[in-house]
């Protein structure tokens, strides 16, 4: 059997040395190396969306890969693509790093300078393990290629554009369709999810930040089960404690939530931190909320450029949602799409704040009238991005290609 190998190496010298040795391995098919962590995850996600059979058996991760540190990258690959064997390539072959690599999900460790015998042995062992996992999962097209949960990140171009309202309603829409849903508030200094759903709960995301292994029991103790059936992981009551939630903690938390829930909605707020940047980077779908005015659209463009510069997310992989839309405004969704160079959602949210006032003031967003145009638009958006099969709101039908609404692409990003 041919073993497919995907190296992830940022160092040119190591890449050349690795390519030379991989070319000598019998029954192996090395791919062109991924130059950074983003390229690796994008490649694996693309292959996994086609079929489990398309994934490489072995991924080699160099210790100096970036921007995501090697051990965190290994953990993410192991969580999202459990049928892939990951091997760490490092100059430090000590027991401490070996233990940390195994804890992260690696199947082996290869020391530098590279040795043909050691490399061949580690690849063979990782490939055998991957083959066993795939036999267990089954080779059919419906076999799982990851932990199963879908993560949707909702971010705002600026304050006041409706980020939390959108996140709450999207989560409610997914829950109404019968799916298990977690709503995470990663607006760590000013999160308002609890206020919108009339919740008082002393646990928060901070309680998970320092835990190395988040078990189902630990998760159950920290997640609040709302009357709607949503699992709520709230922002801390004391905003300064948000600094305790690191990017590494967020990766682990989202990984644990993926295992437990079918849909995970993350309210990222409007202020970009290391924590919510991880959510945007690892999400299957990233929604950027804006309003149709010059200041907000400029802020959306600035956010998209920031994500691209920091290799958090590419513009074409971001879906911009226009909130408070009216037909009379000069800035229409097509113009927003052109300015931000993102995909604009077909489902635009109308300017109807009066419909929201009573539910917002009472902290009962779950009681928003089903006839509300805002609710219908956001639930239609949930269907558009694949969170539900069809909008579960009476009197609402999703736009089809050719309607007068803003044009958009049907294809959703798979990670």
C-alpha positions in Angstrom: 0.0 0.0 0.0 1.2 3.5 -0.9 1.7 5.8 2.1 0.8 9.4 1.3 2.9 11.9 3.3 2.2 15.7 3.7 5.1 17.6 5.2 4.5 21.0 7.0 7.9 22.7 7.0 8.7 26.4 7.1 12.5 26.0 7.0 13.9 25.7 3.5 16.9 23.6 4.5 14.9 21.2 6.5 12.3 21.0 3.6 15.1 20.0 1.1 16.6 17.4 3.4 13.2 16.0 4.2 12.2 15.9 0.5 15.4 14.0 -0.3 14.8 11.3 2.3 11.1 11.0 1.5 11.9 10.4 -2.1 13.9 7.3 -1.1 11.2 5.7 0.9 9.6 2.7 -0.8 5.8 2.8 -1.5 5.5 6.4 -0.4 4.0 9.4 -2.1 5.2 12.7 -0.6 3.3 15.8 -1.4 4.5 19.4 -1.8 5.2 20.7 1.7 2.8 23.2 3.3 4.7 26.3 4.3 2.8 27.2 7.4 0.0 26.0 9.7 -2.7 27.8 7.8 -1.8 26.1 4.5 -1.7 22.7 6.2 -5.1 23.0 7.8 -6.6 24.4 4.6 -5.1 21.5 2.6 -6.4 18.8 5.0 -9.9 20.5 5.1 -10.1 20.5 1.4 -9.1 16.9 1.1 -11.4 15.8 3.9 -14.4 17.6 2.2 -13.9 15.3 -0.8 -13.5 12.0 1.0 -11.7 10.3 3.9 -9.7 8.4 1.3 -8.2 11.6 0.0 -6.5 12.5 3.3 -2.7 11.6 3.6 -1.9 8.8 6.0 1.0 10.8 7.6 1.6 14.5 8.3 5.1 15.6 9.3 5.1 18.8 11.4 8.4 20.7 11.8 9.0 22.2 15.2 9.4 25.8 13.8 6.2 25.8 11.8 4.1 28.9 12.2 2.1 31.0 12.9 0.5 28.3 15.1 3.1 26.6 17.4 3.9 23.0 16.4 2.3 21.3 19.5 -0.9 23.3 19.1 -1.0 22.5 15.4 -0.6 18.8 16.2 -3.5 19.0 18.7 -5.8 20.7 16.1 -4.9 18.2 13.4 -5.5 15.3 15.8 -8.9 16.7 16.9 -10.2 17.6 13.4 -8.6 14.8 11.4 -8.3 11.8 13.7 -7.6 9.4 10.8 -4.3 11.1 10.1 -1.0 10.1 11.9 1.1 13.1 12.9 4.8 13.0 13.4 6.8 15.9 15.0 10.2 16.7 13.4 12.4 18.4 16.0 16.0 19.0 17.2 14.9 18.4 20.8 14.3 14.6 21.1 14.2 14.7 24.9 11.6 12.9 27.1 9.9 16.2 28.0 9.0 17.2 24.5 8.2 13.6 23.6 5.7 13.4 26.3 4.2 16.8 25.3 4.0 15.7 21.7 2.2 12.5 22.6 -0.2 14.4 24.8 -1.0 16.7 21.9 -1.9 13.7 19.7 1.4 13.0 17.8 2.1 9.4 16.8 5.8 9.8 16.8 8.9 12.1 17.0 11.8 12.3 14.5 15.0 14.0 15.6 17.2 16.4 13.6 19.5 15.9 11.8 17.3 13.5 10.0 18.1 9.8 9.8 16.7 7.7 7.0 16.1 4.7 9.3 14.4 6.7 12.1 12.2 8.6 9.6 11.2 5.4 7.8 10.3 3.7 11.1 8.2 6.6 12.4 6.3 7.1 9.1 5.6 3.3 8.9 4.3 3.3 12.5 2.1 6.4 12.0 0.8 5.1 8.6 -0.1 1.7 10.2 -2.0 3.5 13.0 -3.9 5.7 10.5 -4.8 2.7 8.4 -6.2 0.9 11.5 -8.3 4.0 12.4 -9.7 4.2 8.8 -10.7 0.6 8.9 -12.5 1.2 12.1 -14.3 4.3 10.8 -15.1 2.6 7.5 -14.2 3.6 4.0 -17.7 4.9 2.9 -18.3 8.5 1.9 -20.3 9.1 5.1 -17.4 8.1 7.4 -16.5 11.0 9.8 -13.4 13.0 9.0 -13.3 15.0 12.2 -14.9 15.4 15.6 -18.3 16.2 14.0 -19.2 19.5 15.4 -19.5 22.7 13.3 -18.1 25.9 14.6 -19.6 29.2 13.4 -17.7 32.4 14.5 -19.7 35.6 14.6 -17.7 38.9 14.7 -18.6 42.5 14.4 -16.9 45.1 12.2 -17.4 47.6 15.0 -19.4 48.1 18.1 -23.2 48.3 17.8 -23.7 46.4 14.6 -25.7 43.6 16.2 -23.1 40.9 16.7 -24.6 39.3 19.8 -28.2 39.5 18.6 -27.1 37.6 15.4 -25.1 35.0 17.4 -28.1 34.3 19.8 -30.6 34.0 17.0 -28.4 31.8 14.9 -27.9 29.5 17.9 -31.7 29.4 18.6 -32.3 28.6 14.9 -29.9 25.7 15.0 -31.4 24.4 18.3 -35.0 24.7 16.9 -34.0 22.4 14.0 -33.2 19.7 16.6 -29.4 20.0 16.8 -27.4 20.1 20.0 -26.0 23.7 20.2 -23.4 25.5 22.3 -23.3 29.3 22.4 -19.9 30.6 23.5 -19.3 34.3 24.5 -15.8 35.2 23.7 -16.4 38.9 24.0 -14.3 38.5 27.1 -14.4 42.0 28.5 -18.0 43.0 27.6 -19.9 39.9 26.7 -23.7 40.3 26.8 -25.0 36.8 25.9 -26.1 36.3 29.5 -28.1 39.6 29.5 -29.8 38.8 26.2 -31.0 35.4 27.6 -31.7 36.5 31.2 -29.1 34.2 32.7 -27.3 34.5 36.0 -24.5 31.9 36.3 -21.2 32.1 38.2 -19.3 29.8 35.9 -17.6 31.2 32.8 -15.1 30.3 30.1 -12.3 31.4 32.5 -13.0 28.3 34.6 -11.9 26.1 31.6 -8.8 28.2 30.8 -6.4 26.5 33.1 -7.6 22.9 32.6 -5.3 20.7 30.5 -7.7 17.9 29.8 -11.4 19.0 29.5 -13.5 16.0 30.3 -17.2 15.8 29.6 -17.8 16.1 33.3 -15.8 19.2 33.6 -17.5 20.7 30.6 -20.9 19.8 32.1 -20.1 21.7 35.3 -19.1 24.9 33.4 -21.7 25.0 30.6 -25.1 26.4 31.6 -28.1 24.6 30.1 -30.6 27.3 29.1 -34.4 26.7 29.1 -34.2 26.7 25.3 -31.8 23.8 25.3 -28.8 25.9 24.4 -25.5 25.1 26.2 -24.1 28.5 27.3 -20.4 29.1 27.9 -20.4 32.6 29.2 -17.9 35.5 29.3 -16.5 36.3 32.8 -18.5 38.8 34.9 -15.2 40.6 35.7 -13.8 41.7 32.3 -10.2 41.8 33.5 -10.3 38.0 33.9 -10.6 37.6 30.2 -6.8 37.9 30.0 -6.6 34.4 31.6 -8.2 32.9 28.4 -5.3 32.2 26.1 -5.3 31.2 22.5 -4.2 27.7 23.5 -7.1 27.5 26.0 -9.6 28.5 23.3 -8.3 25.8 20.9 -8.8 23.2 23.6 -12.2 24.5 24.6 -13.5 24.6 21.1 -12.1 21.1 20.4 -14.0 19.8 23.5 -17.2 21.5 22.4 -16.9 20.0 18.9 -17.0 16.6 20.5 -20.1 17.3 22.5 -22.3 19.5 20.3 -23.3 19.4 16.7 -23.2 23.2 16.3 -21.0 25.6 18.2 -21.7 29.4 17.8 -19.0 31.7 19.0 -19.8 35.4 19.7 -16.4 37.0 19.1 -17.5 40.6 19.7 -15.8 43.4 17.9 -12.4 43.7 19.7 -9.9 41.2 18.3 -7.8 39.3 20.9 -5.7 36.2 20.7 -8.6 34.2 22.1 -11.3 35.1 19.6 -8.8 35.2 16.7 -8.4 31.5 17.3 -12.1 31.1 17.0 -12.2 32.9 13.7 -9.2 31.0 12.4 -10.5 27.5 13.3 -14.2 28.1 12.6 -15.9 26.2 9.7 -17.8 29.5 8.9 -16.8 33.0 9.9 -19.5 35.7 9.8 -18.6 39.4 9.8 -21.5 41.7 10.8 -21.7 45.2 9.4 -24.3 47.9 8.9 -24.7 49.7 5.5 -23.0 52.9 6.4 -19.6 54.3 5.5 -18.0 54.0 9.0 -19.1 50.4 9.5 -18.1 49.2 6.0 -14.7 50.8 6.4 -14.4 49.0 9.7 -15.3 45.7 8.0 -12.7 46.2 5.4 -10.1 47.0 8.1 -11.1 43.8 9.9 -10.8 41.7 6.8 -7.4 43.1 6.1 -6.3 42.5 9.7 -7.3 38.9 9.5 -5.5 38.4 6.2 -2.3 40.0 7.5 -2.2 37.9 10.6 -3.1 34.8 8.6 -6.2 34.3 10.7 -8.6 34.1 7.7 -8.7 34.9 4.0 -11.1 37.4 2.7 -12.7 34.9 0.3 -13.4 32.6 3.3 -15.3 35.2 5.2 -19.1 35.8 4.9 -20.2 39.4 5.5 -23.7 39.9 6.8 -25.4 43.2 6.3 -27.6 44.2 9.2 -30.2 47.0 9.4 -30.6 47.0 5.6 -33.1 49.2 3.8 -33.7 49.5 0.1 -33.2 53.3 0.2 -29.7 53.2 1.6 -26.9 54.0 -0.9 -24.7 51.2 0.4 -26.2 47.9 -0.8 -24.8 44.4 -0.2 -23.2 44.2 -3.6 -21.1 47.3 -2.8 -20.1 45.8 0.5 -19.0 42.7 -1.2 -16.9 44.7 -3.6 -15.3 46.9 -0.9 -14.5 44.1 1.5 -13.7 41.4 -1.2 -15.7 38.9 0.9 -18.8 36.9 0.1 -21.9 38.7 1.2 -24.8 36.6 2.6 -27.9 36.5 0.5 -29.9 36.9 3.7 -29.8 40.5 4.7 -31.2 41.7 8.1 -33.7 44.5 7.8 -33.7 47.7 9.9 -36.5 46.9 12.4 -35.2 47.7 15.8 -38.7 48.3 17.2 -39.3 44.6 16.8 -36.4 43.8 19.1 -36.8 46.5 21.8 -39.2 44.5 24.1 -37.2 41.3 23.9 -33.9 43.0 24.4 -35.1 45.1 27.3 -36.6 42.0 29.0 -33.5 39.9 28.3 -35.7 37.4 26.5 -34.4 37.1 23.0 -35.8 33.6 22.8 -39.3 35.2 23.0 -38.9 37.3 19.9 -42.0 37.0 17.8 -41.8 34.5 15.0 -43.3 37.1 12.6 -40.3 39.4 13.3 -38.6 40.3 10.1 -35.3 40.3 12.0 -35.8 36.8 13.3 -36.9 35.5 9.9 -33.8 37.0 8.3 -31.4 35.6 10.9 -33.0 32.1 10.8 -32.8 32.2 7.0 -29.1 33.1 7.4 -28.7 30.0 9.6 -30.0 27.9 6.8 -27.9 29.6 4.2 -24.6 28.8 6.1 -25.6 25.2 6.7 -26.6 25.4 10.4 -30.1 24.1 9.7 -31.7 22.4 6.7 -34.4 25.1 6.1 -35.5 28.2 8.0 -37.9 27.1 10.7 -39.9 30.3 10.7 -43.4 30.6 9.2 -43.8 32.7 6.1 -40.1 32.9 5.2 -38.5 31.3 2.2 -34.8 31.5 1.4 -33.8 33.5 -1.7 -32.8 31.5 -4.7 -30.3 32.4 -7.3 -31.9 34.9 -9.7 -33.9 36.7 -7.0 -33.5 40.4 -6.6 -31.7 40.0 -3.3 -27.9 40.4 -3.1 -26.0 37.8 -5.0 -23.9 35.2 -3.1 -22.1 32.0 -3.5 -23.7 28.8 -2.3 -20.4 27.1 -1.5 -19.5 27.1 2.2 -16.0 26.8 3.5 -15.1 23.4 4.9 -12.2 23.3 7.5 
